Amino acid sequence: MDGESRETASTTISLLLRHVRRLGGEEAVAEVLARAGVHQDAALLENPSTWVGYDTRIRLFEAATAVLDDPNTMFTVGAGSVIGDIQPVLVQLLSVFASPGAIYRQMPRMVPKFTTTSTMDAIKVAKTTATVGYRLHEGYRPSRLDCQYAQGLFSSVPAIFGLAPARVSHPRCQSDGYPECEYELTWSMREHWWSRRARNRFVDASLTVLRDKVREVQLAAADLVSSDDLDEMLARIVDRAGSAVLAPGYLLIVEPDGGGAPLVRHRGVTEARADDLVERMLRGEQLGERALVVDIASNRRIHGHLAALFPVGHTAMVGDRALLEAYAGHAAVALDLFTALEESRRGGLRTAALLSLAHELATSDSVEGIADVVALALPTIVGSDSAAVLLWDADLGELRPVASTGLGTPQREQFLQTTISVDQTPELIGLLTRQELVLITADGASPALGDLVRSVGVHSLVAVPLLAGDVLMGVATVSWRGAVGEAVLVDAMARIEGVSHQGATAMQKARLLATVRYQSQHDALTGLPNRVLFAARLDTALSECRDGSTSAVLFCDLDNFKRVNDRLGHQVGDELLRQVAARLRAEVRGGDVIGRLGGDEFAVLVTELEGEAAAIELARRTVDCLNHPFHLAGQDLRISASVGVAVHTGPGGHGEHLLDEADGAMYTAKRTGRNQIAVAGRQEEPGATGPSLPLELACALDENQMRLHFQPVVDISRAGEERVVGAEALIRWEHPRLGLLAPAAFLPLAQEMGLLPELDLWVVGAACAAVADWPRPAVRPYGVAVNLDAATLLDRRLVPTVRAALNRHALAPERLILEVVESSALIDLPGIVERLVELRRLGIHISLDDFGTGFSTLAWLNTLPVDQIKIDRSFIMNLPDAASVPLVQGILALALKLGVEVVAEGVETRDQLEILRASGCVLAQGYLLGRPSATFDPLAGRPLTAPGAAAGRRPLTNSTEILPEPSSNSPNPVF
């Protein structure tokens, strides 16, 4: 009962509650607790380790008297203490005495077992009489119920020996103002016929209770091993000590297996007294008769000490030591088991940490990241309180902390902000020169290092160099808040050394990788970003550009640089390029980007400009700074530069376009005489040009500028009876300024801007709307197929859009085909197969476009849910070449075996048509059979158009096919 004064033992409360339970049942017990205002349950109050305050004791006495409606309740409880349910501690105390007088003489020593608020004196004891004084300590309110309980207890003593109860008179009561209560006891030594029987009953009851006492100690010991937390186990050892020896206070000291500060737990003792007792015990002093101290020892080791503490003037009773030693032995076994389990658990955690360390080191690609991984893993692997990693800076001769774990937040921040100079720490000189691990303690360290170690709360640490071959990468440390034993340090040294080798090797690889990465993105000569990195930073800057903010690219080319190389050699030319880079750095702001694009070409990216004039002014400064002489090969050399400027304002810019414009302007500057500036043509007169194409494309759908054109797909299986079975719908942009734009003019830009899903979803709806209005042939109705980009396939809106379009236009699902373009990237996209299966469940069909040109075509047919393939035009255009015919026939034969429909794309000559027909091809499309048109013509292909001019290479399109039923010769018809 946390917060409750330890003034009355559970023995008294247990006697009371058992009496109430016997007369009124559990309901009466609950009512007593409620009336007394006690919130703890009866089981806790009856626990041997529970003590309550004096006020709680009196409230319980009063409540029981009221509930049972018996003014003699407390006398009856006291009188029944050795007659009814005998408490184990009473048996232990009373069974060693031979007469009532002997018990009355020893009662003053028994009182501290039950209360710390009263003192008892055996004033006068004779053979059949006794006078006893009982005094309540100052500060407590006397209670007549307490006196009744004492009178009942005193009267019952002769009954132990089969005699009649003692007669009790109470001439003086502390409640009446006397300094103490006085009780006069008289009893008869005459044995009656029932005396021997009563004595035997007490002996039998005593034996039963003592057996229960042993069992209780055993159960308490079993409870100790049920916890897997050391703090909880130590708390239980103290709490359950009352099952062995009843005392007001207990103190437990356990020495950790690996050394360090002892673990202390106590109950019923103030912090100050506990600290004093611990110091005395650790010094080997005896605590005197007021403390019963036993070792917590097993066959394996001595874990520590357990003490039962008594008030001033009182000592342990006979038998207490044996019981406490037995209990301490059980506690030692429990600690042995816990230590073994904890070691096993640590072994498992250590193994898991080593595996995790290997994985994390393999996947970390930076030195700082590896330092974090090592610092995080070390405490578990080594068994330390904290760990850290410091990197070695050979130029400055100091160690810089980069990772730490196990320290408090303020200590960690302080540690990471500290650099350790080798000059001030002689310990590190030995570590770095001999390259061996070092043990450092706060007391034995040099002043600077000792102050640092103490400031972060560390007492002992082991430091080991991180060596990759002969290269020192840094230092790893493990540390403890307190002193640790030699065995722990030896084990830690072995473990940290293994981890240090792994960490150092990973750091060396990370540095090599960082070097390679840097070299792949930077110019080796000048250290500037190369074209790849410059372009990436340009795209990033433009994507983050705000409305009204101006960005500019300056494209700088040195004039006649070739003459420098030819006249003075490449070494001088290289030095010139390095000096040019240095001058350019001096002209721009810290956040601007300079790149060397190759040869003598440099580019500068500036952002957050006030307008075009600011970019032009920077270009002028650039030309001027390069006009000053360069000192090379012992002589002054003058060169000039031509600079092109391209400016973009607001969001929506495209990096490659801006760079190309600046490049073009630079060539304009060269053509007009070199050593000058030229601004990209569209920026020469601000406001003369219209909006940028990206911004117009972003608004095209909202402004209803997109159109669909249809190219028919024809059943060619019967010569002279060709008929249209569908059409491919090609997207077009009706641009308000530029007219009708083909897909090649805007789809690449749409892809870069991430607009392809928007366009594809629009095409789905527009195609379904168009096919719903077409005439219905005598055979099955026409259908529609839509070509989708990979990004659209993974867009969550696709399935709802398809379902809504079909429902809106009352279109049967089988009239819609969705085409996917074969590519190695598509098959690797997560969830692509599941999305295609989900689409097929709607009743639509899937077509694989450009078949034969992608990656692992046969694997696609086996992996993807495909209903149709379209032979790429690259195979058709070579017909009737002898090498191409077998390939096409092979694809047709394979599709027939798999039950997959085939469409031949790009049919432009009669020879191609006849070979396809003879090879068993059913469906085809191309300029020979019909060109794209704004309206769908179901009569296209009849009669066939004359052999047309060769069609050019098919542009990148977002296309949609509209297909009705194929002929009955088609394998597994899609429509």
Summary of the structure (lengths in Angstrom):
residues: 975
radius of gyration: 48.3
end to end distance: 81.3
largest distance: 144.4
contacts: 3227
relative contact order: 0.04
helix: 47%
strand: 21%
